[in-house]
Amino acid sequence: MPEYLLDWNEYTKTAITIAEEGAVLLKNDREALPINGGAKVAVFGRMQNNYYKSGTGSGGMVNVKHVVSILEGLSEDKDISLDEELIRTYKEWEEKNPVDPGMGWGKENWSQPEMPLSDDLVKAAAARNDAAILVIARTAGEDRDNTAEKGSFFLSDGEEEMLQKVCAAFPKTIVLLNVGNIIDMSFVEKYDPAAVLYVWQAGMIGGTAVANVVTGKAVPSGSLTDTIAKALSDYPSSANFGQDEFKDFYAEDIFVGYRFFSTFAPEKVLYPFGFGLSYTEFDVKILGFEADGTEVTVKASVTNTGKLPGKKTVMLFAGAPGDRFAMPGRVLVDFKKTSELAPGEAQELVLSAGANRYCGFDDDGRLLGKTGWVLPKGSSRNWSLHLSRYRLLTD
């Protein structure tokens, strides 16, 4: 029997790297991130020490020896100084108000009540610190979908109070979202935090990855895999979700996710599919386009024009004629991420797609007289290819 050597150090390194690269930076004003070495930081949010490593269901029931929380990850970083007085305050409150895990499978709590914050506590913390980190956390998953409730898709009253008070007192506020899916993001405009970062649920060592990203030891390069709309009602599936205990109503046809918004409602998009900032800047240029039958190839050059190293994902979208046949305004056909580029460094990427990526399906026989795959007829005037940049879908 062959013998296999399990290198747990290598697994740990890989898990941390994946979590770092998956973090999605939505906002970064006032030079909030990365936090500079020597900075004094106040950490708010009772889930700072109760990290959700995963969602509910089979994956969530996996037992592990230890979960690295966001607070633990930050505490292990010797380049920043955490507000120990505030940490003690949260610890003392939590001893009297422990986390309530709920009633088990399918009955977990989506979130936990926040510690009430007095004005004096927040003002005192602002006087002795350079920045504030606010941790907002959610669980959901198998047998426990998010709902349109406070503390689930929407912020709880306690989270609203925390954001309002901390953002008013601190010039640099960094919101970390330890969640498994997107939540209502109207709070960004309402409270104007300096930075917002989706750090997701990144497993038992996720807190270490979060600390690395926050302190600049790693640079976020994740892109949204969903569209964040301005309101929950803007999603076409919202009206039918959970309307019947025994049936699902699927009324969106092919227009799911970004396909709906790019086709019918770009004005309702807050953060588009594929959006994701970095600590550095990139310039993306098209170097060439080739078509070999139905296979299209685009060559692009990506240059790091900023001051820090980083990676960039480039996405190729196709737009097909939809006058005789229902087609999305844009459909993702290929994407690639660069290697880590130093400031001034460039890399060429080749993106390609065959007809199977951008054709449509005639499901009622209106064009063929029978069902089947259809490649809409057209020319360069009514076909289009787009390389994604930061806000391509709303351009």
DACOR-V732846 format. One record per backbone hydrogen bond with DSSP energy under -0.5 kcal/mol. NH is the residue of the N-H (numbers start at 1). CO is the residue of the C=O. If there is no record, write none. Layout:
# DACOR-V732846
nh: <NH & NH>
co: <CO & CO>
This chain:
# DACOR-V732846
nh: <6 & 7 & 8 & 10 & 11 & 12 & 13 & 14 & 15 & 16 & 17 & 18 & 19 & 20 & 21 & 22 & 23 & 23 & 24 & 25 & 25 & 26 & 26 & 27 & 29 & 32 & 34 & 35 & 38 & 39 & 41 & 42 & 44 & 44 & 48 & 49 & 50 & 53 & 56 & 61 & 62 & 68 & 69 & 71 & 73 & 74 & 75 & 76 & 77 & 78 & 80 & 81 & 82 & 83 & 84 & 87 & 88 & 89 & 90 & 91 & 92 & 93 & 94 & 95 & 96 & 96 & 97 & 101 & 103 & 107 & 109 & 118 & 122 & 123 & 124 & 125 & 126 & 127 & 128 & 129 & 130 & 131 & 132 & 133 & 134 & 135 & 135 & 136 & 136 & 138 & 139 & 141 & 142 & 144 & 149 & 151 & 152 & 152 & 153 & 154 & 160 & 161 & 162 & 163 & 164 & 165 & 166 & 167 & 168 & 169 & 170 & 173 & 174 & 175 & 175 & 176 & 176 & 177 & 177 & 178 & 178 & 179 & 184 & 188 & 190 & 191 & 192 & 192 & 194 & 195 & 196 & 197 & 198 & 199 & 199 & 200 & 202 & 203 & 206 & 207 & 208 & 209 & 210 & 211 & 212 & 213 & 214 & 215 & 216 & 217 & 218 & 222 & 224 & 228 & 229 & 230 & 234 & 235 & 238 & 240 & 241 & 243 & 250 & 251 & 255 & 256 & 259 & 260 & 261 & 262 & 263 & 264 & 265 & 265 & 268 & 269 & 270 & 271 & 274 & 275 & 277 & 283 & 285 & 285 & 287 & 287 & 288 & 290 & 292 & 293 & 294 & 295 & 296 & 296 & 297 & 298 & 299 & 300 & 301 & 302 & 303 & 304 & 305 & 305 & 306 & 310 & 314 & 316 & 317 & 317 & 318 & 319 & 320 & 329 & 331 & 333 & 334 & 336 & 338 & 341 & 344 & 345 & 347 & 349 & 351 & 351 & 353 & 357 & 358 & 358 & 359 & 360 & 362 & 362 & 363 & 369 & 372 & 374 & 376 & 382 & 383 & 384 & 386 & 388 & 388 & 392 & 394 & 395>
co: <4 & 5 & 6 & 7 & 7 & 8 & 9 & 10 & 11 & 12 & 13 & 14 & 15 & 16 & 17 & 18 & 19 & 20 & 198 & 23 & 277 & 24 & 196 & 196 & 194 & 29 & 214 & 214 & 79 & 36 & 81 & 131 & 42 & 133 & 45 & 46 & 47 & 51 & 140 & 57 & 59 & 204 & 67 & 48 & 69 & 70 & 71 & 72 & 74 & 76 & 77 & 39 & 80 & 41 & 82 & 83 & 84 & 85 & 86 & 87 & 88 & 89 & 90 & 91 & 92 & 93 & 93 & 99 & 107 & 104 & 101 & 116 & 118 & 119 & 120 & 121 & 122 & 123 & 124 & 125 & 40 & 40 & 172 & 42 & 174 & 44 & 133 & 134 & 176 & 178 & 110 & 144 & 56 & 141 & 147 & 154 & 149 & 154 & 147 & 149 & 156 & 157 & 158 & 159 & 160 & 161 & 162 & 163 & 164 & 165 & 166 & 171 & 132 & 173 & 195 & 134 & 174 & 175 & 197 & 136 & 176 & 177 & 153 & 185 & 186 & 187 & 187 & 188 & 173 & 173 & 27 & 175 & 24 & 177 & 197 & 177 & 200 & 53 & 203 & 68 & 205 & 205 & 206 & 207 & 208 & 209 & 210 & 211 & 213 & 212 & 212 & 23 & 275 & 271 & 227 & 268 & 231 & 232 & 235 & 237 & 237 & 240 & 248 & 249 & 252 & 254 & 256 & 257 & 257 & 258 & 259 & 260 & 260 & 261 & 265 & 266 & 228 & 228 & 224 & 272 & 25 & 303 & 283 & 301 & 285 & 299 & 299 & 297 & 295 & 291 & 292 & 292 & 294 & 353 & 290 & 351 & 288 & 349 & 285 & 347 & 283 & 345 & 281 & 303 & 281 & 341 & 336 & 334 & 315 & 386 & 331 & 384 & 328 & 259 & 318 & 316 & 316 & 314 & 312 & 310 & 304 & 342 & 302 & 300 & 298 & 349 & 296 & 354 & 354 & 355 & 355 & 374 & 360 & 372 & 361 & 365 & 362 & 360 & 374 & 379 & 379 & 319 & 317 & 315 & 386 & 389 & 391 & 392>
